[in-house]
């Protein structure tokens, strides 16, 4: 399970909570999750949850919205990383 998302509110207090970090020892990965609220403090289909996975100098960033948009950037050698949903995200990590 991924760490709790740090909520960011536009035009207000960014990072309302400290970013929680998770270590995934099997792959030597560090993970953080942040959620960017599109419409202030109310939930929206356009909210964006960003999961960042890092190992040494490599990283993968996966952004997902409630309406199903997924953005994937970066690469960690020999690993595939997938985040499956916005509200109850589960991460799947597999070797290439």
Secondary structure, 3 states (H helix, E strand, C coil): CCCCCEEEECCCCCCCCCCCEEEEHHHCEEEEEEEEECECCECCCCCEEEEEEEECCEEEEEEEECCCCEEEEEECCCEEEEECCCCCCCEEEEEC
